[in-house]
Amino acid sequence: MGHALHRWALVAAPLCMALSGCAQTRTAPADLVPSPCTPGLCVIQVFVDSCTAPGGIRVDKPLVVANSAINMRWQIMTTGFVFASDGIVFDPPNAQFELRNNPSPNEFRIHNRKSQTGDFKYTVKVQGCTPHDPWVRNVS
């Protein structure tokens, strides 16, 4: 019985993580101090300090979006780096974040319809680098 239970635990934990994200946090860290976005357009600067190290990519601010819908534009400020084709991905996907035309490889644009309030995790993907997972906070 104990051996079968142990075998089940070895299968259940990875399955749980893969299917439901149970091991992933869906709430922003308690120490998150977001910076307000300017109305109309919010520019988020992306810096690559170390492409392969966890935490090697950073954004200049965690975002707080108040008032109404806003256009968000991420720009890689470190020369020589470009976004992956799916450079900004919300997890889980959310229809209020609408992909826009991205005019250059170091720029990524998304329209935040702000149809929901709360904290929304997203991933910054720079080509060939370890991804970074910051947050957007929509407030009323």
ChimeraX attribute file (.defattr): number of C-alpha atoms within 10 A of each C-alpha:
attribute: neighborCount
match mode: 1-to-1
recipient: residues
	/A:1	6
	/A:2	7
	/A:3	8
	/A:4	9
	/A:5	10
	/A:6	11
	/A:7	11
	/A:8	11
	/A:9	12
	/A:10	11
	/A:11	11
	/A:12	12
	/A:13	12
	/A:14	13
	/A:15	13
	/A:16	12
	/A:17	12
	/A:18	12
	/A:19	8
	/A:20	9
	/A:21	14
	/A:22	13
	/A:23	11
	/A:24	9
	/A:25	9
	/A:26	13
	/A:27	11
	/A:28	16
	/A:29	11
	/A:30	6
	/A:31	6
	/A:32	13
	/A:33	12
	/A:34	14
	/A:35	14
	/A:36	14
	/A:37	19
	/A:38	14
	/A:39	13
	/A:40	10
	/A:41	13
	/A:42	18
	/A:43	16
	/A:44	20
	/A:45	16
	/A:46	20
	/A:47	19
	/A:48	21
	/A:49	12
	/A:50	13
	/A:51	17
	/A:52	13
	/A:53	12
	/A:54	11
	/A:55	14
	/A:56	15
	/A:57	22
	/A:58	19
	/A:59	19
	/A:60	11
	/A:61	19
	/A:62	17
	/A:63	24
	/A:64	18
	/A:65	24
	/A:66	17
	/A:67	10
	/A:68	14
	/A:69	18
	/A:70	20
	/A:71	20
	/A:72	23
	/A:73	17
	/A:74	21
	/A:75	20
	/A:76	22
	/A:77	16
	/A:78	13
	/A:79	9
	/A:80	8
	/A:81	17
	/A:82	21
	/A:83	21
	/A:84	16
	/A:85	12
	/A:86	13
	/A:87	19
	/A:88	21
	/A:89	17
	/A:90	17
	/A:91	14
	/A:92	11
	/A:93	11
	/A:94	12
	/A:95	13
	/A:96	14
	/A:97	21
	/A:98	12
	/A:99	17
	/A:100	13
	/A:101	9
	/A:102	14
	/A:103	9
	/A:104	10
	/A:105	16
	/A:106	20
	/A:107	19
	/A:108	25
	/A:109	21
	/A:110	19
	/A:111	17
	/A:112	21
	/A:113	15
	/A:114	20
	/A:115	12
	/A:116	15
	/A:117	13
	/A:118	14
	/A:119	17
	/A:120	21
	/A:121	18
	/A:122	17
	/A:123	16
	/A:124	24
	/A:125	20
	/A:126	25
	/A:127	16
	/A:128	12
	/A:129	20
	/A:130	17
	/A:131	21
	/A:132	17
	/A:133	17
	/A:134	19
	/A:135	21
	/A:136	21
	/A:137	21
	/A:138	21
	/A:139	14
	/A:140	11
